[in-house]
Amino acid sequence: MSAPSATIIEGQFSPKLKAYYFLQGAWPLVVTVVGILLLPLWAIFGTWWAGRYYASLKMELTDRSVIICKGVWFRQELTIPLDK
């Protein structure tokens, strides 16, 4: 008799997160004098980065934990046990 397989449910994130991450990076540039000069660079790079970061977001709910993965250059994985 084999052990029952773990149930995995994959979560989805709102596409509005892309705009949130873009604006989160743009805000410090807007409020500083030097940042205003860098804002056109962020308009190009930030759009690319926000899209990549959104694509890297993964969330899974298993029988025992919630697993969240994220990151563009450095991948991070956070496992939250449900029994805690």
Summary of the structure (lengths in Angstrom):
residues: 84
radius of gyration: 17.9
end to end distance: 30.0
largest distance: 67.9
contacts: 183
relative contact order: 0.17
helix: 46%
strand: 21%
